[in-house]
């Protein structure tokens, strides 16, 4: 029988899921070649602007496979609608029968993205985080900050958003959750004060450039999930000491590494996958002054892992 699981049920089930652990396990399988993950399918719209991503695949040995459709329509804000939406389908690997339909409205994508950001922070964040910087005051910015609770006990935060009213709303909401939040007018102000930064924006012009980032800083960039988005200047990646991606294959045609390699300022051989770093702790953050970057474009194995984890908790 096909189970139909709505957003509120998913949110309740997620409370018992080690999402960061599930992401690490999935990335290990991905980097070890133990997956079937075809290239991302997507549609990019101009009028009105929007995007739809289709990610799908399975992990070797699993008894299920997953298909995820996620969308983002920024103009929905003016319509009183959420900008993100989506659905995840879980199938029986042996028969193709539909086991579950997750009417998650993008929640699973949001949570698994934030969990991957926290995993990157676990590998690369400075031992002593002075202040956390969040670029992007939307849902993903909030979730990234909340998932980082499992990585650092720092609660001092700077927020930057292109729209000042969004920063104010973020400041009020996250202050109520126990953070000390101040808004800045420009990303450069954040770079001067923060040594753990997350970018979660749809920017097509870099937020940070070469020389902005201080030694000892880690940046996790999650916004550039299409070829035309760009949050970090290529020259910034060229000066980084360590760089990680979730998928080397996807980094060939989207994300920050894609841009830097395309412009000839970065050799792709310097880049490591998160799944590789899971098994090689010695290649994570080294000395305290290193600049590190994680470029996350989102991989289907994340959708598989979070859907499996939630499904396994139904009726348990």
Secondary structure, DSSP 8 states (H G I E B T S, - for coil): --EEEEHHHHHHHHTT--HHHHHHHHHHHHHTT-EE----EEEEEETTEEEEEEEEEEETT-SEEEEEEEEE-GGGGGGTS-SEEEEEEEEETTT--EEEEEE-TTHHHHHHHHHHHHHHHHHHS-SS---EEEE--SHHHHHHHHHGGGT----EEEEE-SSHHHHHHHHHHHHHTT-EEEE-SSHHHHHHH-SEEEE-S--SS-SB-TTTS-TT-EEEE----STT--SB-HHHHHH-SEEEES-TTGGGTSSHHHHHHHTTS--GGGEEEHHHHHH-GGGS--STT--EEEE----HHHHHHHHHHHHTTTT-
